[in-house]
Amino acid sequence: MKTLEKLFPPGYPKIKRDIISNIIVVVVELLWATIWYNDRYAAGMQEIRYNYTEKLMSFNYYSRGVCSVYIMVLGFCILWAMSLRSYFSRRSRSDYLMKRLPNGGEMTRRWITAPLIMAVIGLVLFVIVLLLLHLSFMKVTPAKYLPEPEAIDLINAFIPDFTY
């Protein structure tokens, strides 16, 4: 807990609550992304069962926009940083105290570090989930239905898809 206190404003009372709520947001949105992918994949398999198509679309088609829910995680982290900044300037005297420290960047580091760490952890988790979805796509799908091999398009995984 002492190391966490170094990332937050001095005397900040809501450290555990903020961390737990951010973890819950990331987990819920990871589940949302997985469900979103599974719905698209199930629709593709249903088209094969009813003989509408011979092969599945590419993995990039099924994963397009799946990680766009990361934008919500990023927005939550930005709001959290703004909340910490307002705690510095309005609710505590830490603004005055931090300006007196020899390291002038300490104040900015304290209100931006925790949200930045959570945003990076969220991004890494979304990329890991995307790679796991690709692994399941390759292992679960029968070989005769697989499309041509391709590279995973990480950029399109984060761009929302409004076409379906």
Disulfide bonds with the S-S distance in Angstrom:
none
